[in-house]
Structure formats: structure tokens, C-alpha cells
């Protein structure tokens, strides 16, 4: 256990010392993956599928807030959708405007959630979403998480139905709009994931906030089990195919990530829990104090320099030797 704590503190110190380099690097990787995902998932966005354009945009986003990356992604998606259908582009504009008015305006730091949700679906690990949000976030983040799911299914819709929409050129604008709207917002699989992610996130959040010992561990394990059951039952009722291998691997990875989050964000020692009771004029207070885990401070070993033989003992120190001894005494005296 001590070795794990040493590695934990070492990683934290390394990040603190190199945050100016590591944070832009993380932002760059995230932005580049998202731009690549937008171009590859919606296969009609070939005009944007240039390595250097994606690289330059990712470099610019590396030194900007996550909200700027979200805006760039929204513009890329809307521009690509306009090549398929103006109606589809209009729906995407409406979705992004509602996201800005309802989410980014009131929860400014929630843009990272909207960005990570489609990326998690791309990497086939959406099971990690409620674990991360439930352990680190709050109930308000359920809304941006749901918007991330909607953005993902918008891209999937454009990839699967782009050709069919182009073939509707002879139809009126209203008919095309009704067709697109119905195909997007009657997707039962999308609603299954929306309900499942929101419900599991809320469950993990409530368990994590409880005063029970090991509440983080209990919350993530219970949440992943419930998530598995909901997905399996929902996919069976909807008669859709599910890759069970990726489902179980994603669940195991979600638990592993949950333990890492607990190690770095909630590192406490439940074996030394203390209960405190006190009162004032209006209330009685019952407090449960759980100490954090810290490594003991390193012992400083002091060495005393002495003469090793009689010749050195008989040697009368000169001015240089006296100065060195005085400096050593001052150094060890400060220790």
C-alpha cells in the first residue's frame, strides 16, 4: 500500500511541476481525436478530412478553454451537415444553440463532458461516462452528458442516412425536415442510452454522497452492474444487436477507472474514522471525520564529520578549514 501511495504522490508532483506542458498536450490530443472522429464518422465530411487542417485546429484549441473546442466541433458538424441537407444543418444549429443557452451559459465548465461523451462512444467505452460523472461531478452534469449523447447520434444518423437524404431532393423542404426529424428523434436506442446514463449517474452520485464507508467503491460497482442489466434488457426488448465482448470489457475498464479516480481524488483511511458530537444553541451536530492518507515525512539523516586518524586530530585547522566547519554547523543547524 505504501508503494501505491508513493507512486500516487509522485504522479501528482510530476503533474504539478509540468502542468503548463501536460494540460495543453491533453487538450491537443482530445481536440485532434474529436476532429478526426467527426470526419471519419460522418463520411460525407471529406472536405474537412485534411491532416494539416485538423492538426492546426487542434494546436489552436490546445491553448484555449474546452468551450472553444466545443464551438469548433459544432461549426465543423454544421458545415458538414450543410453538404447533405440544409434541413439537417438547421436541426444541428438548433441543437447547438439550445446547448449553449441551457448548458454552457449556466454551467461553463461542462463543455468537457459534452466533448468526452461522443469520444467514449467512439472508443466503445460509454460505460465509463456515468462512473466518471457520478464520482467527480454533480446532478447538473446529467444535462450536458445527455447533449453529448444526442450529438453522437446526430453524427451516426448522418453517416447511415446521408445518401438517403440526398436522394430526397425532389421532396419539399417540409417533407425532408419531417423525415430527418422523425428518424433522429424516434431512435429508441438513443433514448435507452439517455435514460440509462442519466439514471446510473444519479445512482452513483447518491451513493457516493452517502456517509457509508467505501461509498465510492460501492457506488461504482453497483452503478456498473445496474448499467449492464439495463443495457442487456433494453437491447433485448428493442431487438438490437450488442457486442457483449465490448460491453463487458467496457464495464471492467469503467471499474478500473473508478478505482483510479478514488485513489487520486478520495484517498482516505476508513480504518481511522472518528465520530464527533457537539452542540450549539440551536442544533446537535454528529460529525464523521475520515482522515486522508499521507505518507510520513522523510527522516533527514545527519552525519557528523570527525577526524579519522591521529594525524588529522593533531592537525591544527587553518582559516579555510574553520570556515568550512562553520558553514557545515550553520547548514545542519537549519536542518
C-alpha positions as CSV (number, residue, x, y, z in Angstrom):
1,X,0.0,0.0,0.0
2,X,2.9,2.3,0.8
3,X,4.3,1.8,-2.7
4,X,1.0,2.7,-4.3
5,X,0.8,5.9,-2.2
6,X,4.4,6.8,-3.2
7,X,3.6,6.4,-6.9
8,X,0.4,8.4,-6.4
9,X,2.2,11.3,-4.8
10,X,5.0,11.0,-7.5
11,X,2.4,11.3,-10.3
12,X,0.7,14.3,-8.6
13,X,4.0,16.1,-8.1
14,X,5.0,15.4,-11.7
15,X,1.8,16.8,-13.0
16,X,2.0,19.9,-10.7
17,X,5.5,20.6,-11.9
18,X,4.7,20.1,-15.6
19,X,1.1,21.3,-15.8
20,X,1.9,24.0,-18.3
21,X,3.0,21.4,-20.7
22,X,0.7,18.4,-19.9
23,X,-2.6,20.3,-19.9
24,X,-2.1,21.7,-23.4
25,X,-1.0,18.3,-24.6
26,X,-4.1,16.7,-23.2
27,X,-6.3,19.4,-24.9
28,X,-4.4,18.9,-28.2
29,X,-4.9,15.1,-28.1
30,X,-8.6,15.5,-27.2
31,X,-9.3,18.1,-29.9
32,X,-7.4,16.1,-32.6
33,X,-9.3,12.9,-31.8
34,X,-12.7,14.7,-31.9
35,X,-11.9,16.4,-35.3
36,X,-10.8,13.0,-36.7
37,X,-13.9,11.4,-35.2
38,X,-16.2,14.0,-36.8
39,X,-14.6,13.5,-40.2
40,X,-14.5,9.7,-40.1
41,X,-17.9,9.0,-38.5
42,X,-19.8,11.3,-40.8
43,X,-18.3,10.0,-44.0
44,X,-19.7,13.0,-46.0
45,X,-17.3,15.4,-44.4
46,X,-14.5,14.6,-46.7
47,X,-13.8,18.2,-47.4
48,X,-12.6,18.6,-43.9
49,X,-10.6,15.4,-43.9
50,X,-7.2,17.0,-44.2
51,X,-4.5,16.1,-41.8
52,X,-3.0,19.6,-41.6
53,X,-6.3,21.4,-41.1
54,X,-7.1,19.1,-38.2
55,X,-3.6,19.5,-36.8
56,X,-3.7,23.3,-36.9
57,X,-7.1,23.5,-35.3
58,X,-6.1,21.1,-32.6
59,X,-2.9,23.1,-31.9
60,X,-5.0,26.3,-31.6
61,X,-7.5,24.5,-29.3
62,X,-4.7,23.2,-27.1
63,X,-4.2,26.7,-25.7
64,X,-7.9,27.6,-25.4
65,X,-10.6,26.6,-22.9
66,X,-12.6,23.4,-23.7
67,X,-15.5,25.6,-24.6
68,X,-13.6,26.8,-27.7
69,X,-13.1,23.2,-28.8
70,X,-16.8,22.5,-28.4
71,X,-17.6,25.5,-30.6
72,X,-15.2,24.4,-33.3
73,X,-16.7,20.9,-33.2
74,X,-20.2,22.4,-33.6
75,X,-19.1,24.5,-36.6
76,X,-17.5,21.5,-38.3
77,X,-20.5,19.4,-37.8
78,X,-22.9,22.0,-39.0
79,X,-20.7,22.8,-42.1
80,X,-20.6,19.1,-42.9
81,X,-24.3,18.6,-42.5
82,X,-25.0,21.5,-44.8
83,X,-23.3,19.5,-47.6
84,X,-26.0,16.8,-47.1
85,X,-29.1,18.9,-46.4
86,X,-29.8,22.4,-45.2
87,X,-32.6,21.0,-43.0
88,X,-30.2,18.7,-41.2
89,X,-27.8,21.6,-40.7
90,X,-30.7,23.7,-39.4
91,X,-31.5,21.0,-36.8
92,X,-27.9,20.8,-35.7
93,X,-27.8,24.6,-35.3
94,X,-30.9,24.5,-33.2
95,X,-29.4,21.7,-31.0
96,X,-26.1,23.6,-30.5
97,X,-27.9,26.9,-29.7
98,X,-30.0,25.1,-27.1
99,X,-26.9,23.5,-25.7
100,X,-25.3,27.0,-25.4
101,X,-28.3,28.7,-23.8
102,X,-29.2,25.9,-21.4
103,X,-25.8,24.5,-20.5
104,X,-22.7,26.4,-21.4
105,X,-24.2,29.7,-20.2
106,X,-25.1,28.4,-16.8
107,X,-22.6,25.6,-16.4
108,X,-19.5,27.0,-18.1
109,X,-17.1,24.1,-17.2
110,X,-19.5,21.4,-18.5
111,X,-18.2,21.6,-22.1
112,X,-15.6,18.9,-21.3
113,X,-18.5,16.5,-20.6
114,X,-20.2,17.2,-23.9
115,X,-16.8,16.6,-25.7
116,X,-15.9,13.3,-23.9
117,X,-19.3,11.6,-24.3
118,X,-19.1,11.1,-28.1
119,X,-15.4,10.2,-27.8
120,X,-16.4,7.5,-25.3
121,X,-18.9,6.1,-27.7
122,X,-16.3,6.1,-30.4
123,X,-13.8,4.2,-28.3
124,X,-16.7,1.8,-27.4
125,X,-16.4,2.5,-23.6
126,X,-19.6,4.5,-22.9
127,X,-19.9,2.6,-19.6
128,X,-17.2,4.9,-18.3
129,X,-19.3,8.0,-18.6
130,X,-21.7,7.6,-15.6
131,X,-18.8,6.4,-13.4
132,X,-16.7,9.4,-14.1
133,X,-19.5,11.9,-13.9
134,X,-21.2,10.3,-10.9
135,X,-17.9,10.2,-8.9
136,X,-16.5,13.6,-9.8
137,X,-19.5,15.7,-10.8
138,X,-22.9,16.6,-9.7
139,X,-26.5,16.1,-10.8
140,X,-26.3,19.2,-13.1
141,X,-23.9,17.5,-15.4
142,X,-26.6,15.0,-16.4
143,X,-27.9,17.6,-18.9
144,X,-24.6,18.2,-20.8
145,X,-24.0,14.4,-20.7
146,X,-27.3,13.9,-22.4
147,X,-26.5,16.5,-25.0
148,X,-23.2,14.6,-25.8
149,X,-25.3,11.5,-26.5
150,X,-27.6,13.5,-28.8
151,X,-24.5,14.8,-30.7
152,X,-23.2,11.3,-31.1
153,X,-26.4,10.0,-32.6
154,X,-26.7,13.0,-34.9
155,X,-23.3,12.0,-36.4
156,X,-24.4,8.4,-36.6
157,X,-27.6,9.4,-38.3
158,X,-25.6,11.5,-40.9
159,X,-23.3,8.6,-41.6
160,X,-26.1,6.0,-42.0
161,X,-28.7,8.1,-43.8
162,X,-26.7,10.7,-45.7
163,X,-27.2,9.1,-49.1
164,X,-31.0,8.6,-48.4
165,X,-31.4,12.3,-47.5
166,X,-29.6,13.4,-50.7
167,X,-32.0,11.2,-52.7
168,X,-34.9,13.3,-51.3
169,X,-34.0,16.3,-53.5
170,X,-37.4,16.0,-55.2
171,X,-39.3,16.3,-52.0
172,X,-40.3,19.6,-50.5
173,X,-38.3,21.2,-47.6
174,X,-41.1,20.3,-45.2
175,X,-41.1,16.7,-46.1
176,X,-37.3,16.4,-45.8
177,X,-37.4,18.2,-42.4
178,X,-40.2,15.8,-41.2
179,X,-38.2,12.8,-42.4
180,X,-35.0,13.9,-40.7
181,X,-36.7,14.9,-37.5
182,X,-38.6,11.6,-37.2
183,X,-35.5,9.5,-37.9
184,X,-33.4,11.3,-35.3
185,X,-35.9,11.8,-32.5
186,X,-37.7,8.4,-32.8
187,X,-34.4,6.4,-32.3
188,X,-35.3,4.1,-29.4
189,X,-31.7,3.1,-28.8
190,X,-30.7,6.7,-28.2
191,X,-33.4,7.1,-25.6
192,X,-32.3,3.8,-24.0
193,X,-28.7,5.2,-23.5
194,X,-30.1,8.6,-22.4
195,X,-32.2,7.0,-19.7
196,X,-29.5,4.5,-18.7
197,X,-26.7,7.1,-18.4
198,X,-28.8,9.6,-16.5
199,X,-30.2,7.0,-14.1
200,X,-26.8,5.3,-13.4
201,X,-25.1,8.7,-13.0
202,X,-27.7,9.7,-10.4
203,X,-27.4,6.4,-8.6
204,X,-23.6,6.6,-8.4
205,X,-23.8,10.2,-7.3
206,X,-26.3,9.5,-4.5
207,X,-24.3,6.5,-3.2
208,X,-21.0,8.5,-3.4
209,X,-22.6,11.3,-1.3
210,X,-23.7,8.9,1.4
211,X,-21.8,8.7,4.7
212,X,-21.2,5.0,4.3
213,X,-17.7,3.7,4.4
214,X,-16.2,2.9,1.0
215,X,-19.1,4.8,-0.7
216,X,-17.1,5.5,-3.8
217,X,-16.3,1.8,-4.3
218,X,-19.9,0.7,-3.6
219,X,-21.3,3.4,-5.9
220,X,-19.1,2.5,-8.9
221,X,-19.6,-1.3,-8.6
222,X,-23.4,-1.0,-8.1
223,X,-23.6,1.5,-10.9
224,X,-21.8,-0.7,-13.4
225,X,-23.9,-3.7,-12.5
226,X,-27.1,-1.7,-13.0
227,X,-25.8,-0.3,-16.2
228,X,-25.1,-3.8,-17.6
229,X,-28.6,-5.0,-16.7
230,X,-30.3,-2.0,-18.2
231,X,-28.3,-2.3,-21.5
232,X,-28.9,-6.0,-21.8
233,X,-32.6,-5.9,-21.0
234,X,-33.1,-2.8,-23.2
235,X,-31.2,-4.3,-26.2
236,X,-33.3,-7.5,-25.8
237,X,-36.6,-5.6,-25.8
238,X,-35.6,-3.4,-28.7
239,X,-34.3,-6.5,-30.6
240,X,-30.9,-4.8,-31.4
241,X,-27.5,-6.4,-31.5
242,X,-25.0,-5.7,-28.8
243,X,-21.3,-6.6,-28.8
244,X,-21.2,-8.4,-25.5
245,X,-17.4,-8.6,-25.5
246,X,-17.0,-4.8,-25.7
247,X,-19.8,-4.3,-23.2
248,X,-18.1,-6.4,-20.5
249,X,-14.7,-5.1,-21.3
250,X,-16.0,-1.5,-21.1
251,X,-17.6,-2.3,-17.7
252,X,-14.4,-3.7,-16.4
253,X,-12.5,-0.7,-17.6
254,X,-15.1,1.6,-16.1
255,X,-14.5,0.0,-12.7
256,X,-10.7,0.3,-13.1
257,X,-11.0,3.9,-14.0
258,X,-13.3,4.4,-11.0
259,X,-10.6,2.9,-8.6
260,X,-8.0,5.3,-10.1
261,X,-10.3,8.3,-9.6
262,X,-10.9,7.2,-6.0
263,X,-7.1,6.8,-5.5
264,X,-6.3,10.3,-6.7
265,X,-9.5,12.2,-5.6
266,X,-10.8,10.4,-2.5
267,X,-7.7,8.8,-0.8
268,X,-8.9,8.3,2.7
269,X,-8.3,5.7,5.5
270,X,-11.5,4.2,6.8
271,X,-9.7,2.3,9.5
272,X,-9.2,5.6,11.4
273,X,-12.7,7.0,11.3
274,X,-13.6,9.3,14.1
275,X,-17.1,10.4,15.3
276,X,-17.5,13.8,16.9
277,X,-20.6,15.1,18.6
278,X,-21.2,18.7,19.8
279,X,-24.0,21.2,20.0
280,X,-24.8,24.9,20.0
281,X,-27.9,26.9,21.0
282,X,-30.0,25.5,18.1
283,X,-28.6,22.2,16.9
284,X,-26.9,19.0,17.8
285,X,-24.1,18.0,15.4
286,X,-22.9,14.5,14.7
287,X,-19.8,14.5,12.5
288,X,-18.0,11.7,10.9
289,X,-14.3,12.5,10.3
290,X,-12.4,10.3,7.8
291,X,-8.6,11.1,7.7
292,X,-6.8,11.4,4.4
293,X,-3.9,9.2,3.7
294,X,-0.5,10.9,3.7
295,X,3.0,9.4,3.6
296,X,5.1,10.2,6.6
297,X,7.8,12.9,6.1
298,X,11.1,11.5,5.2
299,X,13.7,11.4,8.0
300,X,16.7,13.6,7.4
301,X,20.0,11.7,8.3
302,X,22.6,14.0,9.8
303,X,26.2,12.9,9.5
304,X,28.9,14.2,11.8
305,X,32.3,14.7,10.3
306,X,35.2,13.7,12.6
307,X,38.9,13.1,12.3
308,X,39.7,9.6,11.0
309,X,43.2,9.2,12.4
310,X,45.6,10.8,14.9
311,X,47.4,12.8,12.3
312,X,44.1,14.6,11.5
313,X,43.4,15.1,15.2
314,X,46.8,16.7,15.6
315,X,46.4,18.9,12.6
316,X,45.5,22.4,13.5
317,X,42.8,23.7,11.3
318,X,43.5,26.8,9.2
319,X,41.2,29.6,8.3
320,X,39.8,27.6,5.3
321,X,39.0,24.6,7.5
322,X,37.4,26.7,10.1
323,X,35.2,28.4,7.5
324,X,34.1,25.0,6.1
325,X,33.3,23.8,9.6
326,X,31.3,27.0,10.4
327,X,29.3,26.6,7.2
328,X,28.6,22.9,8.0
329,X,27.4,23.8,11.5
330,X,25.1,26.5,10.1
331,X,23.7,24.0,7.5
332,X,22.9,21.3,10.0
333,X,21.6,23.8,12.5
334,X,19.0,24.9,9.9
335,X,18.0,21.3,9.4
